[in-house]
Structures are given as C-alpha cells and as structure tokens.
Amino acid sequence: MKIIKTSTICMFLLFLFFAFGCKTASENEKHAIELETLETAFEQYREPAITHRRFKHADIQPLIQKHSSAFEIEELGESVEGKSISSLTWGEGQTKVLLWSQMHGNESTATMSLFDLFNFLEASGDAYDELRQVLKSNLQIKFIPMLNPDGADAFKRRNALDIDLNRDAISQISPEAVILKSIRDAFEPEFGFNLHDQQIYYNVDKTPKQATISVLAPGYNYDRDVNEVRARAMKAIVGMNEVLQQVIPGGVGKYDDGFEPRAFGDNIQKWGTSTILIESGGYVGDPEKQFIRKLNFMIILNALNQIALKGYEAYTVDQYFEIPDNGFQLMDLILQEVQVPVEGEWYPIDIAIRRRESNADSTYYVTGSVDDLGDMQVYFGLEELEVNGLRYEEGKTYDQAFESVNEITGEKALELLRSGYSAVKVQNGDPGDLHNLPLIVLKSRDEFTGGWQTGSNPTFFLKQDDSLKYALINGYLIDLQNPQDQLLKQRIY
C-alpha cells in the first residue's frame, strides 16, 4: 500500500482552501443580489398603473404624489410648455446618487422601472427590509423620472423648442437643461444614471443578437482617458452586466465612447460624477418593453446595492472593455434571393425591411419600408426567410368596398390574400384611423401599390409557379399556408 505523507495532505488541503475559499470571498465582496431576489422583487412591486410606454405627464403625477410620505418630493421647475418637473429623494446615507429618465420624451422604459423601484423602496415588513436598510443608511438617492414632459406628451425625442436636451448641456437654452445642470451642481452626486432608450436595430456587434440593453461609461475628453471617476462607472457597469448575462446571455452591447462635448452624460462625467448610461433596446415579443422594464429594475437595484457597499470595487476596468460593442446591423425582416422582374428578366436579390413607428394619439401605427437590397449578408434579420427563388408578385386592390373594417373578419382577410388581394376599400372610417387587419385598407384612394425597391412600402406576394406562398403586408410576412397571429398596427389610407 502506498502511504501518503501528512505534509502532502496538508498542502493539498491548503490548495483547496485558496482555490475555493478565495473565490467565495471574492464573490462576497461584490455584494451582488441574487437573481431570484431581483426577479421576485420586481414582480411584487411592479407599478400596476403603468402598462404601456406611451404614458403622459398627467399620468405620473398621482404616482409621484402617492410616495410623498416616504420620499421628499420637490418641484424643480417647469418645461417650455409649463409642465412641472419633479424629483423624489430617498435615503439618509453619505453617498449620493442621481438618476434621471426621459430626457428624450419617447424613451420611457426606465421611467416605468423607476416607479416600480419607488414602490419597492417605500415598502416594509417583508424579506427585503435588510436590503432597504442597507440602501437607506448608505445612500441618498435623487430621482428625476421625467425630465422632458413636453416630449413625453407628444412622444417625441426633442422638447417643445425642438432641441435635443442631450445636446444642451453647455448652452442650456432649454429650461429642462438648466434644471438638470442645477440639480447636478447642487446635489453633487458621486454616481449618476442617465436612462435612455435606443433603436431596436442595435445588435451586439457582428452577431444576430439584439442589444436589448446597451451600456456606456461616457468619455469625458476626446482622448477617452480613464480617470478614477470614469473607472468607478465602468466597474459598476460590469456588475450590471453580470446580472444581465444571467437573463439575456449575449444580449448586452457597449456604446462607442467618443466624446460628445454637448452631451449631458459626457459632461456630468467630466464634472466629477461617475456616470452610467443605460439604453433600453428591443426584445422579440416585447413591443411595449415590459420585459426590458424588468431588466432595468433589476440592474438598477443591484447597482445601488453595490454602490452602497462599494461592491463595484471587486470588478476591473478590463472587464468593462470585454463587453462587446454595439452594432447597427439588424432588420425586422430579410428575404433572401427573391426573384424580381426588371426589363423582362428575373434577378435574385435579398430584400431588407424595417418597420418604423409613428404616433397616433396615445398609441402608434407602423409603416414598413424596404431599407436596402442586393447582397444583405452583413445584416441580420429579427425574422429571416430563404425564399428559394420565389417570384415577386404585385398585389391587387379588391374592387368591392366594404362598409367598414369591422366587416372584414380574419377568415375573410386570409381568403382575400390567398386570392392575390393585398388592399381593400371601405366606405366608412377616416384616413389615419387604426386597424389590425393583415391588409392595406383604403378610404381616401382607390389603389395601393407596394414594391420591392428601396423606399417602397413592402406590400406584395411571393409566388411559386401559379401558387401564392407568402404575402408581405406593410412589411409583415404572412405564410398563406400556415398563418400565425400577428399584431399589425396599421392605419387607414
């Protein structure tokens, strides 16, 4: 029998201690909140009054006031159109944190999550009390949930002066910009969260993965230097990314850090506040961004805890730079090798389609457009179809007018599509009224012509021999043999 010396055993046990014991200590130093805790906290404290992303200034005023007993609420000033801009302050700690949302009026995802967070912070008597006490005793947090109420009411990016507030940090032409700069200077936060939405067409560079969340520790000079202030932001972002990779693996991108001398994020970093940009992108099946709202809640709450306990110091700047960059290579739909007719000949081309939203009161409609065509191999489609040589077929307009869109059932719409009709006319209803039919609906005109060329509305059919296989209606793909339910938000023409 071979005898193992006691000294050998001791060395082995010592190795195990350092290999595993040190790793556990490092994990503890991060002070990260368990994923399940973050998820259950969101579900328990989600604000039920907000169910979609096109809420207005008036909608959030009662939601602000309901927190008046737990938060210090202050009216900071007014927008160009005279709407109030308020802050909510919570906590008694030494480390100050400022969060501002909806600087761009149509970027409302994080605003929703802030109201969820308000509910969480105000509550008591549950399993999260210890966490709340850590935050309350270590942090003083000031929230500005809607910096651009005029833009929010119109659901547009810019304010009522048609100025991009994120390009008004220096000139401060807008009253909203003056408010943000004044609060930053008076409050002097150590950390700042700049909360935005980005286009859904951002991807994680060179991959088909949608950048559901993008992050940035903005540069404070043209040389993109990293000082202590910016490094703190970078490390905090690494902690946020650690949470996100558990929920949306591969779905996080990093913005380019080129210095923009007019931007608030870049300048607030320059003025000494460690600034973290969070951009909410897209997620398939989440048009109202309710899942992304949850992600915002989770990463902000986790980051606040790590700031309170300095857990971000367990991360490195190198880990920040390992987060992949953003790309802008996504399309809603890519059709590969469609046969299109030109001068009596058929040519195989890829067709890349994007569908853009337009405002319609408190909701929106979608307009599809052929964004590019030819060889589209450098792009990725949220939906892709290899059509294997199917031929382009122009759609027809049904001659007989229907009384209204309500007369057209789903079955009738499918019957018309299978007969080659892509458009119908109605006697009642106004141009601009919305509908969800998989057809183009006409009131003010007799014909509608789609096309495959760039800039055209992608409304046509794909045909094999004499059989129609697919319909494209306003950029939405419909399999005529196996149609699936889709939410087609369209307007009457």
Sequence and secondary structure as in RCSB ss.txt:
>XXXX:A:sequence
MKIIKTSTICMFLLFLFFAFGCKTASENEKHAIELETLETAFEQYREPAITHRRFKHADIQPLIQKHSSAFEIEE
LGESVEGKSISSLTWGEGQTKVLLWSQMHGNESTATMSLFDLFNFLEASGDAYDELRQVLKSNLQIKFIPMLNPD
GADAFKRRNALDIDLNRDAISQISPEAVILKSIRDAFEPEFGFNLHDQQIYYNVDKTPKQATISVLAPGYNYDRD
VNEVRARAMKAIVGMNEVLQQVIPGGVGKYDDGFEPRAFGDNIQKWGTSTILIESGGYVGDPEKQFIRKLNFMII
LNALNQIALKGYEAYTVDQYFEIPDNGFQLMDLILQEVQVPVEGEWYPIDIAIRRRESNADSTYYVTGSVDDLGD
MQVYFGLEELEVNGLRYEEGKTYDQAFESVNEITGEKALELLRSGYSAVKVQNGDPGDLHNLPLIVLKSRDEFTG
GWQTGSNPTFFLKQDDSLKYALINGYLIDLQNPQDQLLKQRIY
>XXXX:A:secstr
     HHHHHHHHHHHIIIIIHHHHHHHHHT   HHHHHHHHHHH  TT  SS   HHHHHHHHHTTTTTSEEEE
EEE TTS EEEEEEE   SEEEEEEE SSTT  HHHHHHHHHHHHHH  SSTTHHHHHHHHHHEEEEEES S HH
HHHHT SS TTS  GGG TTT  SHHHHHHHHHHHHH  SEEEEEEE  TT EETTSS B SEEEE   SSTT  
  HHHHHHHHHHHHHHHHHHHHSTT EEE      TT HHHHHHHTT EEEEEEE   TT TT HHHHHHHHHHH
HHHHHHHHTTGGGGS HHHHHTS BEE  EEEEEEEEEEEEETTEEEEEEEEEEEEEEEETTEEEEEEEEEEEE 
 TT EEEEEEE TT EEE  EE SS BS GGG  HHHHHHHHHTTEEEEEBSSS TT EE  SSEEESS S    
 SSTTS   EEEEETTEEEEEEETTEEEESSS       EE  
